[in-house]
Each structure stands twice: as structure tokens, then as C-alpha cells.
Amino acid sequence: MREEKLINRGWQFALLPCTPIDAKTAKKKELQRKQSGEDVRTELENLQFAEVDLPHDWAVSRPFNKVMEDGMSQGFRDRWGIGWYKKTLNIEEKNKGKRYLLYFGGVYENAVLWVNGMKIGSHKYGYSSFKMDITDAVQSGDNELLMRVDNSVSPADRWYSGCGIYRDVTLRIVPENHLDLWNIQVHSKIEKIAETECAKDSKETESAAKFTAAIQVETGQSSAVQGILRLIQNKENESLENEVFIAEGANGMLTFYIKDAKLWSAENTNLYRLTVSTESDSVSLVIGLREVIFDTKKGLLVNGVSTKLKGVCLHQEAGCLGTAVTKEIWRERLTHLKKLGCNAIRAAHHTYSEEFLDLCDELGILVWEENHARGLSEEQMRNPNFERQCETFIREMIAAHYNHPSIYIWGILNECASDTEYGKSCYKAQFELIESLDKTRPRSFSSCRFKT
């Protein structure tokens, strides 16, 4: 079976400050390095490392610089540079038939990973989770993890973005043929079967009705799978659960039918724990059953109930903590918002962390999550990398967060050139991509272009 552990402790960090350069210059320098065979790890010479724990945002502790480039958006913190992280990872005994995977919650940005001197891979986008398979590089005993994080290219984002490995890092040791949480999709069909006399005579409420739920689980496997679904009745002690549903499937598909389904909404945060197992592996995830419909006459309906969104547009930094925000801090912030009457958040303007969305599921906050677009003008959107990167970001976002009941809508391309013919074609292509990946949620965007 699998093993999993957080490896946030015991990292070392060093910063190589630099003057920011534009993207064309950066690409030219990268090409020159490749042609000359230069190894960027020569940057490590004479760097002084200091111990840090993750999550870590190096920008928030940098000195103020009133004349720095992008100072207004980046809090005038002198952030520009290349950060190097290293850690000794001990593997007691490397097991044959196992894969060793590192999951990064978020690294801002342009990350490259080496393990024991072997280059494993890179990840450009600063906001989405990603994984790297380090099986071929690890050995029994001590292993050196080395990551380069490049924040030398200007402009940065139009909001404070932070720098570094600012979310959790997890090691997962899994069987060769293993389940992937990002390949599991849960689909549910909700049907109302009854309502109380009180609901018939007064304003209809979700709690006054009874529902059935037909649940289909795609596991990403083609072999036999088993599933156990439990209603979480006590979040502090899940062993007190007493409603259990069991399903088996021969081709990687599971089907559950619940006669009296407990639905999720902002007012009633009912959650189920789904455990999926194969002969060699088992994973667990928390899901919610709910139906979201936009009706032209009734507006937003959550489980058939007209729902008014009372929310905020929220960026992910937390003041003096920067972007290295722990789950405990998010819980405090979201609890205060909930007490103020907030039931919705627009995650501005990119993919958010798993911990944030877990809390929104738990506390009952509806989330608009959107892809990230670095470029507002049509000229910027015509960059040959723009559409390719947007597609990558969309695929990463939906794969990682598809099963969160709190996400009620996907958004794209905040305030881009939606008023031009070329811009409209980009929006259309991305909406079609989202629909191909998720037919259950609506899609939208926010724009300040009045001729959209």
C-alpha cells in the first residue's frame, strides 16, 4: 500500500538577487546556456544557505525598495532574483515495485528540480499543484533535493504574487500500478423525492426536502475496483459514522445509489468520505453531493433552492505573511468572513490551494475558481505561448479540483481583450476546453471591457 508524508521541515534556502529582465531577454539567455552547455547550478557557488521551513515566501521578508520595477503590485519588496532550495531526504530502504512521487502545492515560479544531481523536470506556472516522479533518481539512505525557482523575469503579476515554495510539499510512495487522485472524477445526479407539509405551505428550503443521489465514480483504472462511501457525521471523530455504502466495479467504474442523500450547500455542509481501492492501492477523498443550476428566471439554484451570492473577491496573500499561508490562517480568515454573512469567494485570479478549498467545502463557501492569464491586451494574447499556457493551466486546475463541491463555476481570462474578435476566439476556445473536461459546471469570465 501507499505511504505519504509532508516534507516541509528542514529545507535550506539561498537567494541570488538580480536585476529583472524581460521575457525575450530571458529566452535568449536560456538558449545561449543550452548552446554552450552551461549548467545553471554554477549559480550555487559562493551562495550562503539558511535553514527554512515550508511554506516559504522569500519576497515578504525582502527589504523595501521604493524605485523597484513592479513595486506597486509587489508591495515594494525587492523580490527579484533566483532562489535555490535544497533538502536531504532520507529513504530508509528503496522498494522495488514502488514509485516515489513529490507533490508540490505551489511554487512561484519557473521551478526546476534535481534529485541526486539528476534533472527531474520543470514547472512554469506559479499557482497550480504539480507532481514529479523521482523514482529513477532516489536511493536508499540520504538523497539531495535541489530546486531552482526563477523570479527574474518582469513583469510579475498585477497583484502580490510572492516568491518560492509557498505551499506544502508531500512525498508519496505508491505501488507501480496506483490510483491517482487527479484522475478520479465523481459525478452525481440528484433527484427530489419528497418534501414536508411545512415546505409545501411555506418558502421551499433544502432541509425540508428529501433527495436521492445516483453517484458514478470514474477511477482512471481499467481493472476491478472497490468503493466505500461514508457520511461524515462528526468531523472531529469520523469513526462515529454509521451510514456506509459499498460498491464494486470490474472496469474501474463505481456506482452508488443513496435513497436519502444528505446534500451539500453553504447552509448545510454535508460531506462524504469516499475510499477507492484496488488490489494494490487505496486512496481517500472527501466529496459533497449537490446540484448547481443557473436559471434565466430564478437565478442561481443550489439543490433547487434560489441562492443569493454574498461574497468577496479574494487574493491569496495574508498581509505580513505574504503567500506562505497555512491552513490555520485560512481557517481564521474564512471563519470571520462566514460570520459576516459571506457565502461566496472569487479566487482571484488563479488556481488556489487544496487546503483553501478543503476549508470552503467544510465551512460552506461557494467558490468561483479561474485560470491565470498573464496578458490583458490583444497583442499579449497573440503571444504564441499564451493559448498553450492557458490550456495547461485549465487542465491542471480541473484535474486537481474537480471533486470539490464548493466550486460552483469555472472562470477564465480575467479582464483580457474580450472586446476584440481575436480575444473572443480565445475565450470561445477555452470555454470549449472546459466543457470537454467538466460538463457539470457553468463557465464565465469577468471583464472591464464594455464592448465585450
C-alpha positions as CSV (number, residue, x, y, z in Angstrom):
1,M,0.0,0.0,0.0
2,R,1.0,3.6,-0.2
3,E,2.9,5.8,2.2
4,E,2.6,9.6,2.4
5,K,4.4,12.2,4.4
6,L,4.7,16.0,4.5
7,I,8.3,17.1,4.0
8,N,8.0,20.8,4.9
9,R,10.7,20.8,7.6
10,G,14.5,21.0,7.2
11,W,15.0,22.9,4.0
12,Q,17.8,25.3,3.2
13,F,17.4,28.4,1.1
14,A,19.7,30.9,-0.7
15,L,18.8,33.9,-2.9
16,L,20.8,35.1,-5.9
17,P,19.4,38.7,-6.3
18,C,19.3,40.2,-9.8
19,T,18.0,43.0,-11.9
20,P,14.8,41.9,-13.7
21,I,14.8,41.2,-17.4
22,D,12.0,40.9,-19.9
23,A,10.8,37.6,-21.3
24,K,12.6,37.9,-24.7
25,T,15.9,38.5,-23.0
26,A,15.3,35.6,-20.6
27,K,14.5,33.3,-23.5
28,K,17.7,34.4,-25.3
29,K,19.8,33.7,-22.2
30,E,18.3,30.3,-21.8
31,L,19.0,29.4,-25.5
32,Q,22.6,30.6,-25.0
33,R,23.0,28.4,-22.0
34,K,21.8,25.4,-23.9
35,Q,24.1,26.0,-26.8
36,S,27.1,26.5,-24.6
37,G,26.2,23.6,-22.3
38,E,26.3,25.8,-19.2
39,D,24.9,24.3,-16.1
40,V,22.8,26.8,-14.1
41,R,23.9,25.0,-10.9
42,T,27.1,27.1,-11.2
43,E,24.9,29.8,-9.6
44,L,25.3,27.9,-6.3
45,E,28.9,28.8,-6.0
46,N,29.5,31.2,-3.0
47,L,25.8,31.2,-2.1
48,Q,25.1,31.2,1.7
49,F,22.2,29.0,2.6
50,A,20.0,29.5,5.6
51,E,17.5,27.0,7.2
52,V,13.8,27.5,6.4
53,D,10.6,25.5,6.8
54,L,7.9,25.4,4.2
55,P,5.6,27.1,3.2
56,H,8.1,29.8,2.4
57,D,7.7,33.2,0.6
58,W,11.1,34.9,0.3
59,A,9.6,38.1,-1.1
60,V,7.8,39.1,2.1
61,S,11.0,39.3,4.1
62,R,13.0,41.2,1.5
63,P,13.8,44.9,2.1
64,F,11.7,47.7,0.8
65,N,12.7,49.3,-2.5
66,K,10.7,52.4,-3.5
67,V,12.1,52.5,-7.0
68,M,11.9,48.8,-7.9
69,E,10.3,47.5,-11.0
70,D,6.7,46.4,-10.4
71,G,6.9,47.9,-7.0
72,M,3.3,48.9,-6.7
73,S,1.9,45.4,-7.3
74,Q,4.6,43.6,-5.4
75,G,4.4,45.7,-2.2
76,F,7.8,47.3,-3.0
77,R,9.6,44.2,-1.7
78,D,12.8,43.8,-3.5
79,R,11.8,40.3,-4.7
80,W,13.8,39.9,-8.0
81,G,16.2,37.0,-8.1
82,I,16.7,33.3,-8.4
83,G,16.0,31.2,-5.3
84,W,17.7,27.9,-4.5
85,Y,16.2,25.3,-2.2
86,K,17.8,22.1,-1.0
87,K,16.9,19.4,1.4
88,T,18.3,16.0,2.4
89,L,15.5,13.4,2.1
90,N,16.2,10.1,3.8
91,I,14.7,6.9,2.2
92,E,15.2,4.1,4.7
93,E,15.1,1.5,2.0
94,K,14.1,1.9,-1.6
95,N,11.5,-0.7,-2.5
96,K,11.3,-2.3,-6.0
97,G,7.8,-2.0,-7.5
98,K,7.2,1.4,-5.9
99,R,7.0,4.8,-7.4
100,Y,8.4,7.8,-5.5
101,L,6.4,11.0,-6.2
102,L,6.9,14.5,-5.0
103,Y,3.7,16.7,-4.9
104,F,4.2,20.5,-4.8
105,G,1.2,22.5,-3.8
106,G,2.6,25.6,-5.5
107,V,5.9,27.1,-6.4
108,Y,6.2,30.7,-7.7
109,E,7.6,30.3,-10.3
110,N,9.6,28.7,-13.1
111,A,10.7,25.7,-10.9
112,V,13.4,23.1,-11.9
113,L,14.1,20.1,-9.7
114,W,17.2,17.9,-9.4
115,V,17.5,14.8,-7.2
116,N,21.0,13.5,-6.5
117,G,22.2,15.5,-9.5
118,M,19.7,14.1,-12.0
119,K,17.4,16.7,-13.5
120,I,13.8,15.5,-12.9
121,G,11.7,18.2,-14.6
122,S,10.4,21.7,-14.6
123,H,7.1,23.6,-14.0
124,K,6.5,27.1,-15.1
125,Y,3.1,28.1,-13.7
126,G,3.3,29.6,-10.2
127,Y,-0.2,28.8,-8.9
128,S,-1.2,25.2,-9.7
129,S,-0.2,22.0,-8.0
130,F,2.2,19.6,-9.8
131,K,3.9,16.3,-9.2
132,M,7.3,14.9,-10.2
133,D,8.3,11.2,-10.4
134,I,11.7,10.9,-8.7
135,T,11.8,7.1,-8.7
136,D,14.8,6.7,-11.0
137,A,16.9,9.2,-9.0
138,V,16.3,8.2,-5.4
139,Q,18.3,5.6,-3.5
140,S,18.3,4.0,-0.1
141,G,19.7,6.4,2.5
142,D,20.2,10.2,2.1
143,N,19.1,11.9,-1.1
144,E,19.7,15.6,-2.1
145,L,16.7,17.5,-3.4
146,L,17.7,20.7,-5.2
147,M,15.2,23.2,-6.7
148,R,15.8,26.4,-8.6
149,V,13.0,29.0,-8.6
150,D,13.4,31.8,-11.1
151,N,11.8,35.1,-10.4
152,S,14.0,37.2,-12.6
153,V,11.5,38.0,-15.4
154,S,9.4,41.1,-15.5
155,P,6.6,42.0,-15.4
156,A,5.3,39.9,-12.5
157,D,1.6,39.7,-11.8
158,R,-0.6,42.7,-11.2
159,W,-1.1,41.7,-7.6
160,Y,1.4,40.5,-4.9
161,S,2.5,37.1,-6.1
162,G,5.2,36.1,-3.5
163,C,8.2,34.0,-4.5
164,G,9.4,30.5,-3.7
165,I,8.0,27.2,-2.5
166,Y,5.0,28.8,-0.7
167,R,2.7,25.7,-0.4
168,D,3.2,22.2,1.1
169,V,5.5,19.5,-0.4
170,T,4.4,15.9,0.0
171,L,6.3,12.6,-0.7
172,R,4.0,9.8,-1.8
173,I,5.4,6.3,-2.2
174,V,2.9,4.3,-4.2
175,P,2.6,0.9,-6.0
176,E,3.7,0.8,-9.6
177,N,0.0,0.4,-10.6
178,H,-1.5,3.1,-8.4
179,L,-4.6,5.3,-8.1
180,D,-4.2,8.9,-9.0
181,L,-6.5,11.4,-7.1
182,W,-6.2,13.7,-10.1
183,N,-7.7,11.0,-12.4
184,I,-10.7,10.3,-10.1
185,Q,-14.0,12.1,-11.0
186,V,-17.2,11.8,-9.0
187,H,-20.5,12.5,-10.8
188,S,-23.8,12.7,-9.0
189,K,-27.4,13.0,-10.2
190,I,-29.7,14.5,-7.6
191,E,-33.5,13.9,-7.6
192,K,-36.0,15.3,-5.1
193,I,-38.4,12.6,-3.9
194,A,-40.4,14.3,-1.1
195,E,-40.9,17.4,0.9
196,T,-42.6,18.0,4.2
197,E,-46.0,19.7,4.6
198,C,-44.3,22.6,6.1
199,A,-42.2,23.1,3.0
200,K,-45.2,22.9,0.7
201,D,-47.0,25.6,2.7
202,S,-44.1,28.0,3.0
203,K,-40.9,29.0,1.3
204,E,-39.2,25.9,0.0
205,T,-36.0,25.0,1.7
206,E,-33.5,22.3,1.0
207,S,-33.6,21.0,4.6
208,A,-37.3,20.4,4.3
209,A,-36.9,18.0,1.3
210,K,-35.7,14.5,0.7
211,F,-33.3,13.6,-2.2
212,T,-31.9,10.5,-3.8
213,A,-28.5,10.5,-5.4
214,A,-27.0,8.3,-8.1
215,I,-23.3,8.5,-7.9
216,Q,-20.8,7.4,-10.5
217,V,-17.1,7.3,-9.9
218,E,-14.5,7.2,-12.7
219,T,-11.3,6.0,-11.1
220,G,-8.9,6.2,-14.0
221,Q,-8.4,2.4,-13.8
222,S,-9.4,-0.3,-16.2
223,S,-9.3,-3.1,-13.6
224,A,-11.5,-4.2,-10.7
225,V,-12.1,-1.5,-8.0
226,Q,-14.0,-1.3,-4.7
227,G,-15.5,1.7,-3.1
228,I,-16.8,2.7,0.3
229,L,-18.8,5.8,0.9
230,R,-19.5,7.1,4.4
231,L,-21.4,10.2,5.6
232,I,-19.1,12.3,7.8
233,Q,-21.4,12.9,10.8
234,N,-18.6,14.0,13.2
235,K,-15.7,16.0,11.7
236,E,-13.7,15.6,14.9
237,N,-14.1,11.8,15.0
238,E,-15.1,10.1,11.8
239,S,-15.2,6.7,13.5
240,L,-18.7,7.7,14.7
241,E,-20.0,7.4,11.2
242,N,-22.9,4.9,10.8
243,E,-24.1,5.4,7.2
244,V,-21.9,3.2,4.9
245,F,-22.4,2.4,1.2
246,I,-20.3,-0.2,-0.7
247,A,-19.8,-0.7,-4.4
248,E,-17.7,-2.8,-6.7
249,G,-16.8,-2.4,-10.4
250,A,-15.0,-4.6,-12.9
251,N,-13.7,-1.8,-15.2
252,G,-12.6,1.0,-13.0
253,M,-16.2,2.4,-12.6
254,L,-18.2,2.5,-9.3
255,T,-21.9,3.2,-8.9
256,F,-23.6,4.1,-5.6
257,Y,-27.3,4.8,-5.0
258,I,-28.4,6.7,-1.9
259,K,-32.1,6.8,-1.1
260,D,-31.8,9.6,1.5
261,A,-28.9,11.7,0.3
262,K,-27.5,14.5,2.6
263,L,-26.8,17.3,0.2
264,W,-24.0,20.0,0.4
265,S,-24.8,23.7,0.4
266,A,-23.5,26.8,2.0
267,E,-26.1,26.3,4.8
268,N,-25.8,22.5,5.1
269,T,-22.2,21.4,4.7
270,N,-22.8,17.6,4.5
271,L,-19.8,15.7,3.3
272,Y,-19.0,12.1,2.5
273,R,-15.7,10.3,2.6
274,L,-15.1,8.1,-0.5
275,T,-12.4,5.4,-0.3
276,V,-11.4,3.7,-3.6
277,S,-9.3,0.6,-3.5
278,T,-7.7,-1.8,-6.0
279,E,-5.6,-5.0,-5.3
280,S,-2.5,-2.9,-4.7
281,D,-3.6,0.6,-3.7
282,S,-6.2,2.7,-1.8
283,V,-7.0,6.4,-1.7
284,S,-9.5,8.5,0.2
285,L,-11.1,11.8,-0.7
286,V,-13.9,14.0,0.7
287,I,-16.8,14.8,-1.6
288,G,-20.2,16.6,-1.4
289,L,-23.4,15.9,-3.2
290,R,-25.1,18.9,-4.7
291,E,-26.7,20.3,-7.8
292,V,-25.9,23.8,-9.2
293,I,-28.1,25.3,-12.0
294,F,-28.2,28.9,-13.4
295,D,-31.8,29.6,-14.4
296,T,-32.6,32.7,-16.6
297,K,-35.7,33.5,-14.4
298,K,-34.8,32.1,-11.0
299,G,-31.1,32.9,-10.9
300,L,-28.7,30.5,-9.1
301,L,-30.3,27.4,-7.8
302,V,-28.3,25.2,-5.4
303,N,-30.2,21.9,-4.8
304,G,-33.3,23.6,-6.3
305,V,-33.1,26.5,-3.8
306,S,-32.7,30.1,-5.1
307,T,-29.4,31.3,-3.7
308,K,-28.1,34.8,-3.5
309,L,-24.3,35.1,-3.6
310,K,-22.9,37.4,-0.9
311,G,-19.2,37.3,-1.4
312,V,-15.8,38.8,-1.9
313,C,-13.0,38.8,-4.5
314,L,-10.0,37.5,-2.5
315,H,-6.3,37.3,-3.3
316,Q,-4.2,34.6,-1.6
317,E,-1.7,36.6,0.4
318,A,-2.3,37.2,4.1
319,G,-0.7,40.6,4.8
320,C,2.7,40.3,6.6
321,L,2.7,36.5,6.0
322,G,2.8,37.0,2.2
323,T,1.7,33.9,0.3
324,A,3.0,31.4,2.7
325,V,-0.4,31.0,4.3
326,T,-1.0,27.9,6.5
327,K,-4.4,26.1,6.7
328,E,-4.9,27.5,10.3
329,I,-4.6,31.1,9.0
330,W,-7.0,30.4,6.2
331,R,-9.5,28.8,8.7
332,E,-9.4,32.0,10.8
333,R,-9.9,34.3,7.7
334,L,-12.7,32.2,6.2
335,T,-14.5,31.8,9.6
336,H,-14.6,35.6,10.0
337,L,-15.9,36.1,6.5
338,K,-18.6,33.4,7.1
339,K,-19.6,35.2,10.3
340,L,-20.0,38.4,8.3
341,G,-22.5,36.7,6.1
342,C,-20.2,35.8,3.3
343,N,-21.2,32.6,1.3
344,A,-19.1,33.0,-1.8
345,I,-15.5,33.8,-2.8
346,R,-14.0,34.6,-6.2
347,A,-10.5,33.1,-6.1
348,A,-8.6,35.9,-7.7
349,H,-7.1,35.3,-10.2
350,H,-5.8,31.8,-10.4
351,T,-5.9,28.3,-9.0
352,Y,-5.9,28.1,-5.2
353,S,-4.5,25.6,-2.7
354,E,-6.1,22.3,-1.8
355,E,-6.2,23.4,1.9
356,F,-8.2,26.5,1.0
357,L,-10.8,24.5,-1.0
358,D,-11.0,21.9,1.7
359,L,-12.0,24.6,4.2
360,C,-14.5,26.1,1.8
361,D,-16.1,22.6,1.5
362,E,-16.1,22.2,5.2
363,L,-17.4,25.8,6.1
364,G,-19.9,26.2,3.3
365,I,-18.4,28.8,0.9
366,L,-19.2,28.7,-2.8
367,V,-16.0,29.3,-4.9
368,W,-15.5,30.8,-8.4
369,E,-12.1,29.4,-9.4
370,E,-10.4,30.6,-12.5
371,N,-7.3,30.1,-14.7
372,H,-4.5,32.6,-14.7
373,A,-3.8,34.8,-17.7
374,R,-0.7,37.0,-17.8
375,G,-1.7,39.4,-20.5
376,L,-4.5,41.8,-20.9
377,S,-4.1,43.3,-24.4
378,E,-4.7,41.5,-27.7
379,E,-1.0,41.9,-28.5
380,Q,-0.2,40.0,-25.4
381,M,-2.8,37.4,-26.1
382,R,-1.3,36.8,-29.5
383,N,2.0,35.7,-27.9
384,P,2.5,32.1,-29.3
385,N,2.8,30.8,-25.7
386,F,-0.4,32.4,-24.4
387,E,-3.0,29.9,-25.5
388,R,-0.8,26.9,-24.9
389,Q,-0.1,28.0,-21.3
390,C,-3.8,28.8,-20.7
391,E,-4.7,25.3,-21.8
392,T,-2.1,23.8,-19.5
393,F,-3.4,25.9,-16.5
394,I,-7.0,24.9,-17.2
395,R,-6.2,21.2,-17.4
396,E,-4.2,21.3,-14.2
397,M,-6.9,23.3,-12.3
398,I,-9.8,21.0,-13.3
399,A,-7.9,17.7,-12.8
400,A,-6.8,18.7,-9.2
401,H,-10.1,20.4,-8.1
402,Y,-12.9,18.7,-9.9
403,N,-14.3,16.9,-6.9
404,H,-14.7,19.9,-4.6
405,P,-18.4,20.7,-4.0
406,S,-17.6,24.3,-3.1
407,I,-16.5,25.1,-6.7
408,Y,-19.7,26.0,-8.5
409,I,-18.3,27.7,-11.6
410,W,-15.0,27.9,-13.6
411,G,-13.7,31.3,-14.7
412,I,-11.2,32.3,-17.3
413,L,-9.1,35.2,-18.6
414,N,-9.8,38.0,-16.1
415,E,-10.0,41.4,-17.8
416,C,-8.3,40.3,-21.1
417,A,-9.2,41.6,-24.6
418,S,-12.7,40.2,-24.6
419,D,-13.8,43.1,-26.8
420,T,-11.8,42.1,-29.9
421,E,-12.6,39.4,-32.4
422,Y,-9.3,37.6,-31.7
423,G,-9.9,37.9,-28.0
424,K,-13.4,36.4,-28.3
425,S,-11.9,33.5,-30.2
426,C,-9.6,32.8,-27.3
427,Y,-12.5,32.9,-24.8
428,K,-14.5,30.6,-27.0
429,A,-11.7,28.0,-27.3
430,Q,-11.1,28.0,-23.6
431,F,-14.8,27.6,-22.8
432,E,-15.0,24.7,-25.2
433,L,-12.0,23.1,-23.5
434,I,-13.5,23.5,-20.0
435,E,-16.8,21.9,-21.2
436,S,-14.9,18.9,-22.6
437,L,-13.3,18.4,-19.2
438,D,-16.3,19.2,-17.0
439,K,-19.9,19.2,-18.3
440,T,-21.4,19.7,-14.9
441,R,-20.3,23.3,-14.1
442,P,-21.1,26.6,-15.9
443,R,-18.3,28.8,-17.2
444,S,-17.9,32.6,-17.1
445,F,-15.4,35.4,-17.0
446,S,-15.1,38.9,-15.6
447,S,-14.2,41.8,-17.8
448,C,-13.9,45.6,-17.7
449,R,-14.2,45.8,-21.5
450,F,-17.5,47.5,-22.1
451,K,-17.8,46.2,-25.8
452,T,-17.5,42.6,-24.8
